[in-house]
Amino acid sequence: MAKMNPSPKRVKQEVDYAELIKKHGPALRKLVPTFDKLPRKKQARAAMRKNIQEALPDSFDYTDEGIKAYLLDLAVEDYKNVTTDDLGRSYSRGRINKRAPSGYKRGGRVKMKYGGKACRGRKANYKA
């Protein structure tokens, strides 16, 4: 079977990523010492974020902390404020996840508040 040739667009993109990694590599190695051991795709995206940092210094995704969180797969964004209720209280992603744990949509057994176990079926509308 013949090998497919990459498209010129893909080749240019890879060259651009290599140039960005070369340009921002030392700064990214200071942030994360194991930068060279990361997958090439993740290195390229981190270098792209570092490049955008010059244009958007106020956005969290492009700060050094945000780039480090992206490289190390830290869940920083998950626990920011998501919404507020009628009384003005803010709900974070962590609180919402505690109320509706993973597997909630698929059903499954949950621990009841006052002892016992129940199956969370499709029509379950109580809060455990």
C-alpha positions, 0 to 999 in steps of 0.5 A: 500500500502506498504511503500518503503524502502530508498536505502542504498545510499540515507541513507548514503547521508542523514547521510553525509549531517547531519554530514556536517550541524553539522560541518559547522552549526555554521559558516553558522548561523553567515552568515545567522541568519535564517539558521535553518528556511531554507529547509533541502535540502538548508541547506545541499547544503550550508554545502556542499559548505562550505566544498568545500570552504577549497579546492577551496578558490578562486571560487566565489561560495564557498566564504562566499559571494557566499554561502550567496547569494545562501542561500538568493536567491540573483541574484549575478551571473546574472549581471556579464560580459557575452560576448563582442562584436566586439569593445571589449565592455562587455555585462552584463546579465542585459543589455541582459535581458533589450533588450530581456525581459521575454516572448520574445520567446512566443510573447506578446505585447511590448511598441514601442520606438516611441509610440504605441504598437505592438505584438511581433510575431514569425517572429518579428525581430525588437528591441523594 
